[in-house]
Amino acid sequence: MTALTASDTIKVGITGATGLVGSDLLSYLSDNTSNVKVRAIARRPEAMVGRENIEVAGADILDQAALQAAFAGLDIVVHAAGFVDPLADRQKIFAVNLKGTENAYQAAKACGVKQFIHISSLSVITGQHDQFDLDEQAPLCLCGEAYADSKVESEKYLQGLMHGGLPITILRPGFIYGEGERAWLKRVMQSVLQGQAILVDGGTRATNVVYVRNLSSLIKACLLNEATYDQIFNVTDPELVSKKMLFDTVADALGVPRIKKNLPRPVVKALFEILGTIGSISGIFNEKSKAQFARFSPGAFRLIAVNQGFSIEKARKVLGYPFADCVGFSQAMQETIGRIQAK
């Protein structure tokens, strides 16, 4: 089978069904396909109450036997479960992101699943330096951050299993945004509202963001698509988004003045290193202090000061991305912030 057609009926299981990606994918597939039966795999199945046309199976990502029971009868597993919190313990992050991936793959293989789609991250090839038009051939790069490094190790594991029987598709989204986002966008909104946000060197460098609905549409295009088997795809919004465009769009959506503060990168880098170190030390003793200094993390520095240029040419050529239903950055970000504020 080269791609999903209208005559095919398939069963898709989604881990991390209550998270940003999993929840949106459940809705997208349910609303936009008549031949896909969706099963939500959730650690807390009670959180799925009220979702129509969706099967629900309870399973913890760290329980391989439970996953195997939850995957029974599925054609595809989309592994969207992950732990993103930058304040969390490194061991806990690795347990969910690495061991959870190992468990999900092994359970899927034991169940005879036809395709394993893994939601990775562009952080696996980012490091801490400027990147320009980086494609899928770039080497995996450990950077010392627990989340990024756990994703690197997860990819190493899966890449080592490619061409081994169960087809694997790896998708690497950038900073994902959408109504249920909890890792970075709310911090950006808060910094803009409080007048703490700054541009670095005018905000001219590129960022790597992707609207969760655009990601969901790309995942759909991968379902039982042989062209995606044992392949890796970078995923960002279709248009290039600069740091200034990101902050301007957020400010406009919030109805506040655009960011005017501007500092050179060496100054910002030194400031982040000092405050990040203070935060790490004080966070050992005080969780509140740890949270307050999270905005000075290496990931936060990359978001505002490092050029994050990644090529999505492979997705364009192989999958025809962007699709007709993809939403442009400005519209998607404004809608996202509007929904967040309405809650």
N, C-alpha and C positions, 0 to 999 in steps of 0.2 A: 504494500500500500504506500503510495507516494504522498498522500495527504488525506485529511479527513473529508469525506464527501457526504452529501445529504442522505445517501442511502445507508450509511454506516451507523450502527448504534453501538456506542461504547460507554464503558463505565470508568469514570475518573475519580480517584480518591485524592483528597487534598489535605496534607498535614498542615498544622498551624492555621486551622480553619477560622479561628477567632482573631487572627492577626490582620495587619493591614493588607498584605498581599492575598492571603488565603480567603479572607472575607470578601474582598472585591472580586476575586476570581470566581467564587461560588455564585455571586450575583450575576456576573457577566455571562458565565456559561449557562446559567439557568434562564437568563433573559434573552440570550442571543443564539441559542442552539436548541433544536427540537429533537436531536438525536444523541444528546449527551446526558447520561444519568450521573449526577454528581453525589459523591459521598464525602461528608465532612468528617475528618479525623481530628478529634479535639480531646485535650486532656480534661476539659470540663464540658462535657456534652450538654449540660443544662444551659450553658450560655448560647446554645443554638436554638433554643425554644422560640417558635414563631417563624422560623425560616421555612418557607414553602418549597415543595418539590425537591427537597434535599434529604438524602439519607444521612443519618448521624451515627458514628461509631466512636465510642470512648476508648482512648488509648494514650498512654504516656509515651513520649518519644524515647524515653530511656528503657522502655519495656518491650523488647523485641518480640516476645511471644504475643503480647497484646496487639502489637502492630500487625503481626502476621494474621491474627484473627480479623482485624479490622480491614486488611487488604484483600481478604478472600473474595474471589470473583471479579476483581478489578482488571481492567485492561491497561490503565495508566496510573502511575502515582506521581503527583506533583508535590515535591518536598519543599514546602514553603515555611515550615517551622524553623524558628531561629530565635536566638537571644541577643538583643541589640544593645541593651542598657550599658553605656560606657562606665557607669559607676559600679557595676556588678563585679563580683569576685572572678578572677581569671579562670579558676578551676571550674566554676559553675558555667561560665560561658563556653568553655571547651567541652564540658559534659553534654550540653544541649546541642551545640553546633557541630562538633566533631563526632562524638559517640552517637548522637541522635541521627546523624547522616549515615553512619555505618549501620545502625540498627534498621533504619528505613530501607536502605538498599538491600540488605540481607533479607529482610522480611518480604520485600517486593519480589526478589529473585525466587524465594522459596514458594511464593504464591503463583509463579508463572506469569507475572505481569509482563506486558509487551514493551513498555517504555517507562523509563525513570527520568523525570524532569526535575533537575535540581536548581533551586533559586540561590545563586551565589551572590557575589558582589564585586563591583569594580575595584574595591579596596584590595583585592588579591594581587593586583598588578600596579597599584598606585605608589606605594612607598611614601616618602616624605618630600619628594622633589617634583619639580614641574614636569608635566607630561604633555606631549603634543601628538595628537592623532594616533594614539597608541592602539594597536589592534590586538586580536586574540592570540597572536604569536608571541607576545611579550611574556617574559618569564615570570612565574609566580614570585612574589616578593614579600618576605616577612618584614614587618615594620616595628614590632614591639608592642602594638596595641592588641589587646586580647581579642576583640571582635574580628578585626582584620586577619590576625594570625590564625584564628580558629577557622575562618573561611578558607585561608590558604591551605591548611592541613586537610580540610574537607575536600577541597578540589584535588589535592595530591592523591588522596584516597580514591576518589572516583575516576580521575584520569588514568590511574593505574589499572582500573577495571574495564576501561573502554575496549571495545572489540572482543569482549569476553562472554558474549551470549545475550545478556540483557542490554538493549540499547540505552545509552545515557545521553541526555541533552542537558547542557549546562548553560544557564542564562545568567549574565552578570549585569544587573541593574546598577545605576548610580544611586545618588540620594533619592529615595522614593518619597513622594509626597501624595497626599490624599486625605480624605476626611478622618481616617482613623490613625494617622501618623502620630507617633509619640516620641520619636527619638531625636529629631533635630529641628523640625519646622517651628514648633511652639517656642523653642528657645530663640530662634531668629525673630519670630513675631514679638516676643517679649523684649528683646534687645532693641528692636526698632521702636516699639511703643515707649520704652523708657529712655530713649535717646542715647543708648549705649553703643549702638551699632556704628561701625566705621568702615570706610572704604580703604583698601590697601592699594597704593599706587593708582588711584582713580577707579579701581574696580574693573580694570580692562581684561583681567585674566578670565579664562573659561571655567565654568563649573559644570558638573555632570549630574543633572537631575532628570528624573523620569516620573511622569504622572502614573499612578498605579493603574488607571484604566488603560493607558497605552501599553503598559506591561502585560496586563491581562489579555489584551487583544493579540499580543505577540505570542503569549503562551498558547492561546487557542490555535494559532497558526502552526504550532509545533506538534499538535496532537497527532500521533501516529503518522507523522510526516517523515518518511525515510531520509529525506535530505537533511534532516536535523539529527539523525542518529549518530551518536558518538562525536558530536560537534559542540563547539562553544560559541556563544554569541554575546558580544557587548550590547548593552541596551541603555539608551538615553532617550530623552525627548528628541524629535526629529531635527529641531533647529538648534543652532549653537546659542547657548545662554551664558552671558558674561556675569561676573559677580555683581556689577552695577545693575544689570537688568534684573537680576534676582532681587536685590534689595529695593530697587525702584518699584518693582511689581508688588512686593510685599507691602511697602509703604502706601502705595496707591490703594491697594485693597483694604488696608486698615484706615484709610482716610487721614493719614498724618503726613507731614512734610517729608520729602525724600532726604536721604542721608547726605550730609554735606561734609562731615568730618572725614579727613583724608590723611593718612600717615604712610611713610615709606615702609617697605617690608622689613628691612633690618631692625627698625625700631619696634615694630609689632612682634617680630619673632623673639626679640630679647624680652619684651614684656610678657609674652605668653610663656616663655621658658621659666621666668622668675615666678609668675603667679601660678603656673601649672605645678611647679615644685612645691610651693607653699601649700597648694591645694592637696597634693598627694600626701604631704606630711600631716597636715591638720586633719585630713580625711580619715586617717588611721584612728583618730580619737573621737571624731565628730561627724556623723553622717550628714548633718545639715551643712556643715562647712564643705564637705566633699561635693555636695550637690551645687553649692554656690560657685565653686571653682570649676565645675564641669565645662563652662563656656570657654575655658582656657586650655582645653585638651588638644592633643595633636590633631584630632579629627576636626575640631572647630577651626584650628589654624588653617588646615587644608581648605576648608570650605570658603574662607574669606581671602586667603593669600596665595594659594598654590594653583598653578594652571593645571586644570583637570581636563585635558583634551583627549578624548577617546573616539576611535573610529567605529561607526556602526554600519560601515559599507557592506560587511558580510550579511547583516540582517537585511539590508536593502536588496542585495543581489539574490540571496537564497530564498528569502521569505516575502519580498516585495514590500517591506516596511518603509515608510509608515503606511498604514491602511486608511481606507476612506473614513473609518469611524474614529481615528486618532484625533486627539484634542491638542491644539496649540498651547504652548507654555503659558502665555499671559492669561488666556481664558481659563485654563485648568487651575492655575494658581489662585486666581481671583475667586473661582467657584469653591475651591478647597477652603480658603480662608473664610469665605462667607458661611460655609457650612459649620466650620469650627466655631465661629463667633455666635452662630445661631443656637448652639447647644447650651 
